[in-house]
Amino acid sequence: AGAADISAGAADISAGAADISGAGADISGAGATPLLLATSCGSWAAALALLEGGASAEACDEAARAEGDTLYHRAARDNAHSFVRVLGARGIACRVNAAGEAPHAGTTASMRALLPTAVLGTCSVCDEECEMLPIAACSHCFCMGCLGQWVKAGDGVQSVFSCPHAQCSAKLTNAEVLAALKSDPAAHARMDDLLATMEMRRMGDFTFCPNEACTAGGFSTLCEHAECWECGQDMCGLCGLVHEDREQCLVRRDLQLVDAWMREESTTRKQCPSCSVRIQHDGGCTHVRCRACQYEMCWACLGPYKGNYSFDIRICPCGK
């Protein structure tokens, strides 16, 4: 008898859901209310049925924004791909939530591909209502103008940029850095070259071609010899110049001197574990940021910085 009662109850619930779906077709402004409830509790099948029944996605999104949220945020959190597709097909604008964040962070790659690449809201830097670019790592948003100025402040030598938002250390992707400079072709081209150069340098064994008419390069072999893949030019794998005797390489000589200098004071002289740039610690605590790649590390163990530090740089505060 108990099982029969449960079955009957389930049938009543199903019938009630069908009634709500039908009611959505007859309610315009108020039709957002059952849709709002469905999206609030993650009932995405019911939410889709309400939309098909005529419920207003625009009115529901407005109601969600009054609660500090948006339909895109709710759907993204629950990985509701079909609902996001419907929002996009109906032309619902993607906006920031009450915290000024886009719905992109913490979602799957497939969800990020569905979400709009630009969002509407008020830029926290210039206070203008406009279309903004969301930073994928943290979902903070900024207008192209402000983000472009932030990137240009690197003065053409910085290739790694953190989010401009106060106390946010999320990093911009290379694509986001270039997107921020889209309105300035000259700055975009310079940054594109810089990013490519930095990526090549991180490989360690790549050398740019000494041929002025060539912009390619090659990878050095164990004998420190490299050959440009584009024009076939032979070159030294260390300095990128052409010389018959490797002992003529000034870079080789300098590296030998630098290696000896590094060994003299191994406590205060180390290589960045991220980009291999040589760093000298000239005072302060164990929390160090590489100026070349912006990697934040513990100086004692060279591991990633975890919020702990010590003023004795010989002692690792990371608990290792």
C-alpha positions as CSV (number, residue, x, y, z in Angstrom):
1,A,0.0,0.0,0.0
2,G,2.9,2.3,0.9
3,A,4.5,1.8,-2.5
4,A,1.2,2.5,-4.2
5,D,0.9,5.8,-2.3
6,I,4.4,6.8,-3.3
7,S,3.7,6.0,-7.0
8,A,0.5,8.1,-6.8
9,G,2.4,11.0,-5.2
10,A,5.0,10.9,-8.0
11,A,2.2,11.0,-10.6
12,D,0.7,14.1,-8.9
13,I,4.1,15.8,-8.9
14,S,4.5,15.0,-12.6
15,A,1.1,16.4,-13.3
16,G,1.9,19.5,-11.3
17,A,5.0,20.1,-13.4
18,A,3.0,19.8,-16.5
19,D,0.5,22.3,-15.2
20,I,3.3,24.8,-14.5
21,S,4.7,24.3,-18.0
22,G,1.3,25.1,-19.5
23,A,0.8,28.1,-17.2
24,G,4.1,29.5,-18.5
25,A,2.4,30.0,-21.9
26,D,-0.4,32.1,-20.4
27,I,1.7,34.3,-18.1
28,S,3.9,37.1,-19.6
29,G,5.6,39.2,-16.9
30,A,4.7,36.8,-14.1
31,G,5.7,33.9,-16.3
32,A,9.3,34.6,-15.2
33,T,8.4,33.6,-11.6
34,P,8.1,29.8,-12.1
35,L,11.1,30.0,-14.5
36,L,13.1,31.9,-11.8
37,L,12.2,29.2,-9.3
38,A,13.2,26.4,-11.7
39,T,16.6,28.1,-12.4
40,S,17.2,28.8,-8.7
41,C,16.8,25.1,-7.7
42,G,18.6,23.7,-10.8
43,S,15.5,22.2,-12.5
44,W,16.8,22.7,-16.0
45,A,14.5,20.3,-17.7
46,A,11.5,22.2,-16.2
47,A,13.2,25.5,-17.1
48,L,13.5,24.5,-20.7
49,A,9.9,23.4,-20.8
50,L,8.8,26.8,-19.4
51,L,10.8,28.6,-22.1
52,E,9.2,26.4,-24.7
53,G,5.8,27.2,-23.1
54,G,6.3,30.9,-23.6
55,A,8.0,32.1,-20.4
56,S,10.0,35.2,-20.8
57,A,13.8,34.7,-20.5
58,E,14.3,38.4,-20.5
59,A,12.0,39.0,-17.6
60,C,13.5,36.1,-15.7
61,D,17.1,37.3,-16.3
62,E,16.0,40.8,-15.0
63,A,14.5,39.2,-11.9
64,A,17.7,37.1,-11.4
65,R,19.8,40.3,-11.6
66,A,17.7,41.9,-8.9
67,E,18.9,39.0,-6.7
68,G,22.5,39.6,-7.7
69,D,22.7,36.8,-10.2
70,T,22.0,36.1,-13.9
71,L,20.6,33.2,-15.8
72,Y,24.0,32.7,-17.5
73,H,25.7,32.4,-14.1
74,R,23.1,29.9,-12.8
75,A,23.3,27.7,-15.9
76,A,27.1,27.9,-16.0
77,R,27.4,26.8,-12.4
78,D,25.3,23.7,-13.1
79,N,26.8,23.0,-16.5
80,A,23.4,23.4,-18.2
81,H,24.6,23.4,-21.8
82,S,21.2,23.2,-23.4
83,F,19.8,26.2,-21.4
84,V,22.8,28.3,-22.3
85,R,22.3,27.5,-26.0
86,V,18.7,28.6,-25.7
87,L,19.7,31.9,-24.0
88,G,22.2,32.5,-26.8
89,A,19.7,31.7,-29.5
90,R,17.2,34.1,-28.0
91,G,19.7,36.9,-27.9
92,I,19.9,37.2,-24.1
93,A,22.8,39.5,-23.3
94,C,25.4,38.1,-20.9
95,R,26.0,40.5,-18.0
96,V,28.1,40.5,-14.9
97,N,26.6,39.6,-11.6
98,A,26.4,41.9,-8.5
99,A,30.0,41.1,-7.7
100,G,31.1,42.3,-11.1
101,E,32.1,38.9,-12.3
102,A,31.3,37.0,-15.5
103,P,30.0,33.4,-15.4
104,H,33.1,31.9,-17.1
105,A,35.5,31.0,-14.2
106,G,35.3,27.5,-12.8
107,T,33.4,26.1,-15.7
108,T,34.3,23.4,-18.1
109,A,36.0,24.1,-21.4
110,S,32.8,23.1,-23.3
111,M,30.7,25.6,-21.2
112,R,33.2,28.4,-21.8
113,A,33.0,27.8,-25.5
114,L,29.2,28.3,-25.3
115,L,29.3,31.4,-23.2
116,P,29.6,34.8,-24.9
117,T,33.1,36.1,-25.2
118,A,32.1,39.6,-24.1
119,V,29.8,40.6,-21.2
120,L,27.9,43.8,-20.4
121,G,28.4,45.7,-17.1
122,T,30.1,48.6,-15.5
123,C,33.9,48.7,-15.8
124,S,35.4,49.0,-12.2
125,V,38.2,51.1,-13.5
126,C,36.5,53.8,-15.7
127,D,33.0,53.3,-14.2
128,E,31.5,53.2,-17.8
129,E,28.6,50.9,-18.8
130,C,30.0,49.0,-21.7
131,E,31.0,45.7,-23.3
132,M,33.8,44.1,-21.3
133,L,36.3,41.2,-21.6
134,P,36.1,38.6,-18.9
135,I,39.4,37.1,-17.6
136,A,38.9,33.4,-17.7
137,A,41.0,32.6,-14.6
138,C,38.9,34.7,-12.2
139,S,35.9,36.1,-14.2
140,H,36.7,39.8,-13.3
141,C,35.8,42.0,-16.2
142,F,37.2,45.2,-17.7
143,C,36.5,47.2,-20.8
144,M,39.0,46.9,-23.6
145,G,40.3,50.4,-23.2
146,C,41.2,50.0,-19.5
147,L,42.6,46.5,-20.0
148,G,44.6,47.7,-23.0
149,Q,46.2,50.5,-20.9
150,W,47.0,48.0,-18.1
151,V,48.9,45.8,-20.6
152,K,50.6,48.8,-22.2
153,A,51.9,49.8,-18.8
154,G,54.2,46.9,-19.1
155,D,56.2,49.1,-21.5
156,G,56.8,46.3,-24.0
157,V,59.1,44.2,-21.7
158,Q,56.5,42.4,-19.6
159,S,54.8,39.4,-21.0
160,V,52.9,38.0,-18.0
161,F,50.1,40.1,-16.6
162,S,47.9,39.7,-13.5
163,C,44.3,40.7,-13.3
164,P,43.9,44.5,-12.6
165,H,41.4,43.8,-9.9
166,A,42.7,44.6,-6.4
167,Q,44.2,41.7,-4.5
168,C,43.6,39.3,-7.5
169,S,46.6,37.4,-8.7
170,A,44.9,35.5,-11.6
171,K,47.0,35.6,-14.8
172,L,45.8,36.8,-18.2
173,T,46.2,34.3,-21.0
174,N,48.2,35.3,-24.1
175,A,45.0,35.5,-26.1
176,E,43.5,37.9,-23.5
177,V,46.6,40.1,-23.5
178,L,46.4,40.3,-27.3
179,A,42.6,40.9,-27.3
180,A,43.2,43.9,-25.0
181,L,45.4,45.5,-27.6
182,K,43.1,44.8,-30.6
183,S,42.4,48.6,-31.1
184,D,46.1,49.4,-31.3
185,P,47.6,47.4,-34.2
186,A,51.2,48.6,-33.5
187,A,51.1,47.7,-29.8
188,H,49.3,44.4,-30.7
189,A,52.1,43.5,-33.2
190,R,54.9,44.4,-30.6
191,M,53.2,42.3,-27.9
192,D,52.7,39.4,-30.3
193,D,56.4,39.4,-31.1
194,L,57.3,39.7,-27.4
195,L,55.0,36.8,-26.4
196,A,56.5,34.6,-29.2
197,T,60.0,35.6,-28.1
198,M,59.4,34.8,-24.4
199,E,57.8,31.4,-25.3
200,M,60.9,30.6,-27.4
201,R,63.2,31.6,-24.7
202,R,61.5,29.4,-22.2
203,M,62.3,26.4,-24.4
204,G,66.0,27.0,-23.5
205,D,67.6,25.5,-26.6
206,F,66.0,27.8,-29.2
207,T,68.1,30.4,-31.0
208,F,66.9,33.2,-33.3
209,C,68.4,33.3,-36.8
210,P,71.3,35.8,-37.2
211,N,70.2,36.4,-40.8
212,E,68.6,39.9,-40.8
213,A,66.2,38.9,-43.6
214,C,64.9,36.0,-41.6
215,T,62.7,36.0,-38.5
216,A,62.8,32.3,-37.7
217,G,65.4,30.3,-35.8
218,G,66.4,26.8,-34.8
219,F,67.1,24.5,-31.9
220,S,70.6,23.9,-30.7
221,T,72.0,20.4,-30.5
222,L,74.2,18.9,-27.7
223,C,77.2,20.3,-29.5
224,E,75.7,23.9,-29.2
225,H,75.1,24.1,-33.0
226,A,71.9,25.3,-34.4
227,E,70.4,25.5,-37.9
228,C,67.6,27.8,-38.9
229,W,64.6,25.8,-40.1
230,E,63.5,28.6,-42.5
231,C,66.7,29.6,-44.4
232,G,69.2,26.9,-43.4
233,Q,71.6,29.3,-41.8
234,D,74.2,27.7,-39.5
235,M,74.7,29.5,-36.2
236,C,75.9,29.1,-32.6
237,G,73.2,27.7,-30.4
238,L,74.2,30.0,-27.5
239,C,74.7,33.5,-29.0
240,G,73.0,33.1,-32.4
241,L,76.1,34.3,-34.3
242,V,78.2,32.6,-36.9
243,H,81.8,31.5,-35.9
244,E,83.9,28.5,-36.6
245,D,85.3,27.9,-33.2
246,R,82.8,27.6,-30.3
247,E,85.4,29.0,-27.9
248,Q,84.9,32.3,-29.8
249,C,81.4,32.6,-28.5
250,L,81.2,35.4,-26.0
251,V,78.0,34.1,-24.5
252,R,79.7,30.8,-23.7
253,R,82.5,32.7,-21.9
254,D,80.0,34.9,-20.0
255,L,77.9,31.8,-19.0
256,Q,81.0,30.2,-17.6
257,L,81.7,33.3,-15.6
258,V,78.1,33.6,-14.4
259,D,78.0,30.0,-13.4
260,A,81.1,30.4,-11.3
261,W,79.6,33.6,-9.8
262,M,76.3,31.7,-9.0
263,R,78.2,29.0,-7.2
264,E,80.0,31.5,-5.0
265,E,76.8,32.5,-3.2
266,S,74.3,29.7,-3.7
267,T,72.1,31.0,-0.9
268,T,71.5,34.4,-2.5
269,R,71.9,33.5,-6.2
270,K,69.5,31.1,-7.9
271,Q,67.7,30.4,-11.2
272,C,64.0,31.0,-11.5
273,P,62.4,27.5,-11.7
274,S,59.8,28.8,-14.2
275,C,62.0,30.6,-16.8
276,S,65.6,29.9,-15.8
277,V,66.5,33.6,-15.4
278,R,69.3,34.1,-12.8
279,I,68.2,36.0,-9.8
280,Q,70.1,37.5,-6.9
281,H,68.3,38.0,-3.6
282,D,69.4,41.3,-2.2
283,G,67.3,41.5,0.9
284,G,63.9,40.8,2.4
285,C,61.9,37.6,3.0
286,T,61.6,34.3,1.2
287,H,58.6,35.6,-0.9
288,V,60.2,36.4,-4.3
289,R,58.6,37.3,-7.7
290,C,60.6,36.8,-10.9
291,R,60.7,40.1,-12.8
292,A,61.0,38.2,-16.1
293,C,58.0,35.8,-15.9
294,Q,56.2,37.0,-12.7
295,Y,56.5,33.6,-11.1
296,E,56.0,33.9,-7.3
297,M,58.2,31.5,-5.3
298,C,59.6,30.5,-2.0
299,W,63.3,31.4,-2.2
300,A,64.3,28.6,0.1
301,C,62.8,25.7,-1.8
302,L,61.9,27.5,-5.1
303,G,58.4,26.0,-4.9
304,P,55.3,28.1,-5.6
305,Y,54.5,30.8,-3.0
306,K,51.8,29.6,-0.6
307,G,51.3,32.6,1.6
308,N,54.0,31.8,4.2
309,Y,57.3,33.5,4.4
310,S,60.5,33.8,6.5
311,F,63.1,36.5,6.9
312,D,65.7,33.8,7.2
313,I,66.1,32.9,3.5
314,R,67.8,29.6,4.4
315,I,64.7,28.4,6.2
316,C,61.7,27.1,4.1
317,P,58.4,28.2,5.6
318,C,56.4,25.9,3.2
319,G,56.4,23.0,5.6
320,K,58.5,20.8,3.4
